[in-house]
Each structure stands twice: as C-alpha cells, then as structure tokens.
C-alpha cells in the first residue's frame, strides 16, 4: 500500500487571530490524513476563534501558546520548537502577523518561533480586502517573498465582514496541495532554467536635463522576476529607472534608454525564458542636444523623433539564441484584446499579456492588474488581482509549459 504523501513530515502550524482560523481545524485533520505530524502554536488572537482543547484533540499533541512558560522553555524552548519542524505554516496569516514577520518582531511565541527558524515558512493570508490592498500590506508581502517565504492565496470572494474582493483565504484542500507540492520538490520547477525580465520605463534623453518617459512603476516586472526566481530560475532583471529596491536572489542590471536595454538583453542570452514587461519608449530624439535647450520667448524647438529598437520583436526573431519562450506585454488604452492579437502576430512572440492602462484603470503605479492572457490558440481573461498574484500565476504557467504539463 502506498504511503500518504506527507508521511514523516513535521508541520508547525501557527494559528493567528482571524475568522478564517476555524478552517485550521479541518486543515489539521487533512494534513494528518496525509501522514504529517502537526504541532500547533495558537496565538492569543487565534484562541479567540478556536480553543486549545479542539486544536489539541485534532493534532493529538500539546498546543503551545505562551512564550514565557518555564516548563516548555526548560524542556524544549521556542528555538527548538521551530527547528523541530520541516515546515512552518501560518494559517490564517493576518495582516498583523505578516507585518511583524516583515519587521522582524518577536512579540509572542508565534513571531519568536518564526524569527528563530531556519526552516521553510509558508503563509496563507486572510483579511479584509482593504487591508490586503493597502500599500503597507503589499510592501510586507513583497518583503517576505524576497526572503523566500512561500505564499498561498488569497483569492477573491465573499468575506465575513460582508465585503467582496481579494483577501479571502484559499480552501483547505488548496493548502494541503501546496504543502504537498513543497515537499515533493515542485516548489522549484524552474531549477536549471535561465530567465530574463525587463521592467520599468526607459528614459530617452532630449538634452542633458530633460527626457521622454512614461508612468511605469516597474512593479509588475519586478514581481515577475521575483516569482521566477522563487521557482528556481536563474533570473536576470533588466530594469529602467524605478523607485523599487533590487531583489534578493536576482541579478539586476540597471539601464536608462531602450538602446541600453537591448544591449543588456543581448548580454543576458542565452536564456530559456524572456519576459518583456518593461514599458519601453517607442521613440527617442533623432539627435540628442549636447547642451540644455533654452527658451528665448519665441517658438519652442522642433523635437525630431525616431523609432527605438523593438526589443520584443528582436528577441522573438529566429535564430539559435532565441529563448524557448518569449512573453510580451501589451499596454493598451482601447481594444485591448484585438490590439494584443495583432501584436502577437507582428512581434512573433509566444504569449502576450494584455492590460488596460487607460487613465482610470489605476494600473500604472498601482498594485493591481487585470490581464488577458493571449497565445496562438486562446484569449483568456484573468480576474483582477494583485501584480504579485499575476506574477505568481504567470510563473506557474511558464513552469507547466516548459515541463510539458497541460
């Protein structure tokens, strides 16, 4: 008889305070059905939703609640508690506990164990949609992901508070599947692959002090680079000027102009994956002024423009150095799908991710995106989600495609 998937695995389940904490009881049962040993830390907030007795009964182990229990400190200690596990799993991961994790705070047993561990950590967020979308939460999530913390969800749906949107915790079977995938090694499906990602705007000089640019923040491209690296790809991020920090575990090349970006892309070859998420300026000055252009009270100077190199088309061209998979973005303000279909034919890339960047969309500079995934066979509308989730979904699809999975 085949052994359950998680036989011999030890999970330290940290139950934080939130309405979704009640799902932790079913999670304990299902993890144990798959052979895992589950030991639980229940926060003060978590204990407001589920009782230590019910958690203990299902886990068939003692429930740990206090950092200052002298008996526990003598017998085990908070450091040993975290290191005895093969995986630390935070369910639900509230905005509060993720903020403490990102800041490196150790204010109770749960956060102390998380700070003291040298084992993998997986968080399963659950919170109000406004809390999830808040810039502070998104910054904390990005910080944790850069440190290698795994994340499952959240998803869009109805919430206990009566609102609807992203922030709903994924269902228990999805958590079990993610834990199983982690232990099967499926968390690094791009190991051995090389990827390049372009991100941000380009600056095209008019004179030494002025330039042509656009409103791209680089958030989507940077998130994609982080997601690919998180799946094991050796990733190079070629970034125009942004306010974003360099990513841990990613080689970042800083450029300014479209011509600089093309040179950097050529230097990053050979690559298995090329994702052109940068908002490259279509035009530059035909002749850049050597000195600052002055106004003299008359007519403004004529700015003669010329086309920039087409980086996506260049990378998609035939030849031995063409990446196995080339993905472009189509930032449109009208006829999004139709224009993207025309672009995939014109550029000869494999996939296009099209999005609406009209002024009222909030995409440029925002934290959310609405994507149409387009290839030769289909146009698939993705629901509105955070740019981090877009990146995770795209990276997972790339991994499945390159590994021959449907």
N, C-alpha and C positions, 0 to 999 in steps of 0.2 A: 504494500500500500504506500502510495506517495505521501511524503511528509508535507504538512502545511507550509505555505510559503515563508512564514516568519519563524519557523522553528528555531529555537536557540537565540533569538534576537531579544534584546532587553531595551524597553522603551521607558523613558522617564516622561510621564505625561504631566504637564503643568496646566492646571485648570484655573484660568483667570476669571475675573468677575464680569459677566455679561449674560444676557438672556440665553444666548446660544450655549451656555455652559451645560444645560440639560442634555445636549447631544453627546457630551463626553461620556455619559454612562453607556450609551449604545456603542460608542467608539471603543471603550474598554472591552466590552464583550466581544466585539468583532475582531479586535486585534488579538485577543486571547484565542479565539476560534482559529486564527491563522497561525497559532503556535507561539506568539510573542509573550514574554513576561512583561507585565505592565506594573510599574511602581508610580505612585501619584504624589504630586505636590499640589495642595489645594490652597490658593491664596485666600486672604480674608474676604475679598470680593466674591471669589468663586464659591465660598462657603455660604454666601447669601442666597445662592441659587441651587446648589446641590449639597447634600450633607456628607460629612466624613464617613458616616456609617454606610451609606449606599455605595460610595466610592470604594471603601474597603471591602465590602461584601462582593462586589463585582471583580475587583482586582485580586482578591484573596491575599492581600498584603496590607501592611500598615500604611496609613495615609500620613504624609508629613505636612505640617502646617506652620511650625514656628522655627525661626532661626535660632532662638535662644533656649531651646530645650537642652538642658545639660546632659541628660541621658543620651539623647541622639548625638550630640556633639562628641561625647566620650566614645560611643560605640561606632559611629560612622563618620560624622562630620559632613557639613554641606559640600565640601570639595569632593569627598569620596562618593557622596550621593550622586553628583553629576557625572563623575568619571566612571561609575559602575555601569552606566547605560551605553548602548550602542547608538542611540538617537534621543535627543531631547525634543519633545513635541509640545508646542504651546497651542492649546485649544480651549476656549477661543483666544486668539491673540487680539487683545483690545488695543485701542489707540494708546492707552496709558502704558501698558507693559511694553509695547514696541518703542514708545518714546524713551522709556527707561533703558531698554536694551541699546538703543542707538546712542544714548548719552553715557552708557557705561555705569549706570547707577546700580547700587546693590542695597536696596532699602528693605527687603524681606527675604525669606528663604528662596522664593522663586527667582527673583532677579539676581540674588547672590549665586545660586546654582548656575544660572545662565552665564554669568560673568566668569565663573570659575572653571567652566567646562573647556575641554579640548576636543570634544566630540561634535558631530554634525548637529545642527539645530534646524528645525522646521517649524514655521509659524503658519497658523490658519486664521487669517484675520476675520473679525466680525465686529461691525459697528454701524452706526447711523451713516447714511450716505453723505451728509455734510461733513461729518468727521473724517470719513475716508477721503473725500475730495479735498480736504483742507491742505494747504501748501505744507504745513508742518508735518502732517502725517505722510504725505507723499515724499517729503525730504527724508523722513525717518526710514521709510520703506526702502528708498534708494540706498541709503547708508547701510542698512542691514544686508541688502543684496550684494553690495560691493564687498562686504565682509564674508560673503559666502553663505549667508543664511538662506535656507530654502523657503519657498512660499507656495502655498496652495490657496488660490482664490484671492479675494472674494468674488462673488458672482452678483449679477443683477437680479433683483426680486423684491417681493414684499417683505417688510420688516415689522418687528413687534411694535415699533413706535407709530406705525400707520403710514410711513412713507414708503416710497418705491425708488430703487436705484441700486448702485453698486455699494457693497458693504455687507450683503448677506453672506453668511458662512456657507461654504460648499457642503454638500451632503456627506454623511459619514462614509458611505462606500467609496466616494472620491478620495477621502483622506486615507483610507486603508489602501487604495490603489496607489496613491502617491508614496506612501511608506513602503509598500512592496516594491515599487519601481526603484526607489532609492537603494534598497538592499540588493536588488537584482543587478545593480550597476547601470540601470537605464538612465540614471541621472547624468551620465557623461556620454551620450550617444554621438557627440561630435568630436570625441577624443581622436587626435591624429589628423583632424581636418584643419585647414588654414582658411581664415576668413578675413575679408577687408570690408570696412563700413565707412562710407563718407557721411559727414554730419555737419549741420550748421549752415550759415550763409557763406558766401565769398564776398570779399571786398575788392572792388575794381577801382583803382586809383584814377581820379580826374587830374589832380595835381598833388603836391606833397601833403596837403591837409584835407582834401575832400575825396569822397569815394562814392561809388554806386554800390548799394547793398539791398538787402531785403529784411523781413521781420523774423526770419527763422531763429528759434532759440537753441536748436540742436538737441532738444530733449528727446525726440523720437529716435534720432540716430544713435545717441549715446545709450539709450535704453536697449536698443537692438544689439549694440556691441557688448553690453554687459550680459544680455541674455545668451548670446552665442558663446561668450567666454564661460558663462555658468554651466553650459552643456559640454564644456571641454574643448571647444575650438581654440586654436591659437589665433588670436584676434588682433588685427591692426585697425585702429580708429584714425581716420584722416579727417581732421576737424578744422573747419573755418573758425573765425573768431566768435567765441561764446563766453558766457559767464559761468560755465559748468566746470567742475573740477575734473582732473584726469581720473580715469577709472583704474582701480586696483586690478591687477591681472591682465590688463590690456595695454598693448603698445600704442601710444598716442603720438601722432605726427601732426604738428600744428602748421597750418598754411593760411594764406590770405586770399590769393587770387585763384580763379579757375585754372589758370595755367600751372600754378603751383600744385593744385590738387591733382591734375592729370599726371604730373611728374611723380608725385607721391604714390598714386595708384599704380603706375608702371613699376615703381620700386617695390611695391608690395606683392607683385606677381613673382612666382606662380601662386595662385590661391584657388581653393576649391569653391569658395563662395565669395561673391561680390554683391554688396548691397549699397545702392546709391540712394541714400536718404537725404543727402545734402541738397539745399536749395541753391543750386549754382546759378549765378547771374548769367543770363543769356547773352548779355552784351558787355563790352568794355570800350574804353576810349580807343579810337584808332591810333591816336598819338597822345600819350600822357604828357601833360605840361611839366616842364622841369622846375619851374618856379610857380608860386601861388598865383592863381588868376585874380586880377584886381578888377574891381568895378570902378568905372570912371564917369558914372552918371549917364552913360549912353546905352546903346543896345547891349544885351547880355551876349557873351561869346557863343559862338556856334560850337556845340559839342558833337563831333562826328564820331559815331559808334561803329563798331564792327563786332561780328559774332564771336563768342567764346568757343573753345573746343567743346564738342559734345562727348562728355566723359562716359555716359551710359552707352551710347552707340559705339564708342571706341572699344569699351570692354566687351561688348556683345559681338564684336566682329569676329569673323572666322580666323582660325589660326591655332597653333599648338599651345599658346599661352592663355587662350580663352578659359575663364573659370567654368567649372562644371555647371554652376547655377548662377545666373545673373538676375538680380532683382532690382527693379527701379521703382521710384515713387512718381506719381502724377498729382501734383498740387493744382487743383482746378477751382475756378470760381463759378463755372456753369457746365452743364452737360458732362458731368463727372465721368460716368461710365463710358459714354461714347468717345470722349476725348482720350480716355485711357486706352481703350481698344485700339484707336488709331495710333497711339504712341507705341504700343507693344509691337504693332506691325512695322512701324517706322524704325524703331530702335533695334529690333531683332533680339530683345531680351527675353528671358523665360517667363518671368512673372512681373506684374505691375501691382503696386498697392496704391489705389487712387483715393484721394480725400478732398473734401470741400474746404478750401481755405478762404472763402469769402469773408468779408469783414465781420459779419455777425456769427461766424462759426466758432470763434474762440480757439482755433487750432494753433495758429502762430502764437507762441509764447504761453499757451495753455498746457494743462496736464492731461487732457483727454483728446481722443481722436475717434473718428468714425471712418472705417476703412471698407473699401470694396476690393476684394482680392480677385485679381484677373489673371488668367493664363489663356492658353490657346483654346481650352475646352469650356471654360466656365467664367462666370462673373458672380462672385459670392459676396453678399453683403454681411459684414460683421456688425454686431451691435456696438453702440457707443461704449467705449471702455477707456481706461487709463492708458497712457502711452507705454507704461511699464507692462501692462497686460497685452497690449498689441505686440510688443516686442517678444514676450514670452510665447504668445500664440504663433507668431511667425517663426521663431527659433525652433519650436516643436515641429512645425510643419516642414521646415528645412531638414531637420534631423530625420523625420519619417521618409521624406523624399530621397535623401541621399543613402539611406539604409534600406531602400527598396520596400518600404511599408506603405500601404494604401492610405 
